[in-house]
């Protein structure tokens, strides 16, 4: 086999395995509600555009969570009804409900025992892949960043799939970008701090 043919086989194999990796990811924006007649006047509306592909795991998306830190003090998270819509190939639009659970989600493995926002479908079962728009309200002002493993998809009893949220999120979403940044800056200062020189008299 020539080198060119061998590289082509490697590329094909890599592509196939990449296509088989389950995925969930989201982008989030926040805007303050300025409609004086809204029950959420001057609150922040967070809108998440979500995409998932559970790639032949054998079950569709049963629910998904947004995970918060253990010491999260949010208590005012509210939802519309429905709180989201999604579509999957060959299926009609699906409606979702949202809830905030301070005790976490024990249907995941391992258990998540920190506060979560949980979205459940209630009009039909979503497919293995799809996309949707979901939203919630809170008085907490947004913090922009990349939140690693802040999203998790549940597909029946199959292994859970974690993914990242990029954009605006309440301050106690995991991990907290500003905390990571400050930690990095602290390490940088320590690394760059000049050594003290002692002189013998």
C-alpha positions in Angstrom: 0.0 0.0 0.0 1.4 3.4 -0.9 1.9 6.2 1.7 -0.9 8.2 0.1 -3.3 5.2 0.4 -2.3 4.6 4.0 -2.9 8.2 4.9 -6.3 8.1 3.2 -7.3 5.1 5.3 -6.1 6.8 8.5 -8.2 9.9 7.7 -11.3 7.8 7.0 -10.9 5.8 10.3 -10.4 9.0 12.3 -13.5 10.6 10.7 -15.6 7.5 11.5 -14.6 7.4 15.1 -15.1 11.2 15.5 -18.7 10.7 14.1 -19.4 8.1 16.8 -18.5 10.3 19.8 -21.7 11.6 21.6 -21.9 15.3 21.8 -23.9 18.1 23.6 -23.0 21.8 23.4 -24.7 25.1 23.9 -24.3 28.8 23.3 -26.1 31.2 25.7 -27.0 34.9 25.6 -28.7 37.1 28.3 -30.7 40.2 28.1 -32.5 42.3 30.6 -36.3 42.2 30.4 -37.5 45.8 29.7 -41.2 45.2 29.2 -42.7 46.9 32.3 -45.8 44.6 32.0 -43.7 41.4 32.3 -43.6 39.5 35.6 -39.9 39.3 35.0 -39.4 43.1 34.5 -35.7 44.0 35.0 -34.8 40.3 35.4 -32.4 38.6 33.0 -33.6 36.2 30.3 -31.0 33.6 29.5 -31.5 31.9 26.1 -29.6 28.7 25.3 -29.2 27.4 21.8 -28.5 23.7 22.3 -27.2 21.0 19.9 -26.8 17.3 20.6 -25.9 14.2 18.8 -25.9 11.0 20.9 -24.7 9.0 17.9 -26.3 5.6 18.0 -26.4 5.2 21.7 -29.8 3.4 21.2 -31.9 6.1 23.0 -33.1 9.6 22.3 -32.5 12.6 24.6 -34.7 12.1 27.7 -33.6 15.2 29.5 -30.6 17.6 29.9 -29.2 19.6 32.8 -27.3 22.8 33.3 -25.1 22.3 36.4 -24.3 24.9 39.1 -21.7 25.1 41.8 -22.4 23.5 45.2 -22.6 26.9 47.0 -24.9 28.5 44.4 -27.3 30.8 46.2 -29.7 31.2 43.3 -33.3 30.8 44.4 -35.3 32.9 41.9 -34.9 31.0 38.7 -38.2 30.9 36.8 -39.5 29.5 33.6 -42.2 30.0 31.0 -44.4 27.1 30.0 -43.2 25.7 27.7 -39.6 26.6 28.5 -38.1 25.4 25.2 -38.6 23.9 21.8 -36.5 21.4 19.8 -36.5 19.6 16.5 -34.9 16.3 15.5 -34.5 14.9 11.9 -37.9 13.6 10.7 -39.8 14.6 13.8 -42.2 17.4 14.7 -41.3 20.2 17.0 -41.1 19.1 20.7 -42.0 21.2 23.7 -39.9 21.2 27.0 -40.5 22.1 30.6 -37.9 23.6 32.9 -37.3 23.2 36.6 -34.7 24.3 39.1 -33.6 21.6 41.6 -31.3 22.6 44.4 -30.7 19.0 45.3 -29.3 18.0 41.9 -30.0 15.0 39.7 -29.5 11.4 41.0 -30.5 9.9 37.7 -27.0 10.7 36.4 -23.9 8.5 37.0 -22.2 9.6 39.1 -25.0 11.5 40.9 -24.9 15.2 40.5 -25.6 16.7 44.0 -25.3 20.4 43.2 -28.1 22.7 42.0 -29.2 22.2 38.4 -31.6 23.5 35.8 -33.3 20.5 34.3 -35.2 20.4 31.0 -37.7 17.6 30.4 -39.6 16.9 27.2 -43.3 16.7 27.6 -44.8 16.5 24.1 -42.8 13.7 22.5 -39.5 11.9 22.8 -36.6 13.7 21.1 -34.3 11.8 18.7 -30.7 10.9 19.1 -29.7 14.1 17.5 -31.3 17.5 17.3 -31.2 21.2 18.3 -33.4 23.5 20.2 -33.8 26.8 22.0 -34.4 26.9 25.8 -34.7 29.8 28.2 -35.1 30.8 31.9 -35.2 33.9 34.0 -33.3 35.1 37.0 -32.2 38.3 38.7 -28.6 37.3 38.6 -26.6 39.3 36.1 -24.7 37.4 33.4 -21.0 36.4 33.4 -19.5 35.6 30.0 -17.2 32.7 29.5 -16.7 29.1 28.6 -18.2 26.7 31.1 -16.6 23.3 30.8 -18.9 20.3 31.4 -21.7 22.5 32.6 -24.2 20.6 30.3 -25.1 17.0 30.5 -27.4 14.9 28.3 -29.4 11.9 29.6 -30.3 9.2 27.1 -32.3 6.5 29.0 -30.0 4.3 31.0 -27.1 4.9 28.6 -23.9 6.6 29.8 -24.4 10.3 30.3 -22.8 12.8 27.9 -21.2 16.1 29.1 -20.5 19.2 27.1 -19.6 22.9 27.3 -21.7 26.0 27.5 -20.3 29.1 25.8 -21.5 32.6 26.4 -23.6 34.2 29.2 -24.5 32.3 32.4 -25.3 33.1 36.0 -22.1 33.6 38.1 -22.2 30.3 39.9 -22.3 28.1 36.8 -19.4 25.6 36.9 -16.6 26.3 36.5 -16.6 30.0 37.3 -14.5 31.7 34.5 -13.3 34.6 36.7 -12.1 32.2 39.4 -10.1 30.3 36.8 -8.7 33.5 35.3 -7.6 34.8 38.8 -6.1 31.5 39.6 -4.1 31.6 36.3 -3.0 35.1 37.0 -1.9 34.1 40.5 0.2 31.3 39.2 1.7 33.6 36.6 2.7 36.1 39.3 4.3 33.4 41.4 6.2 32.1 38.4 7.4 35.5 37.4 8.2 36.8 40.9 12.0 37.5 41.0 14.0 35.6 43.6 15.5 37.5 46.5 19.3 37.6 46.4 21.2 37.5 49.7 24.7 39.0 50.0 27.2 37.9 52.5 28.7 40.8 54.5 
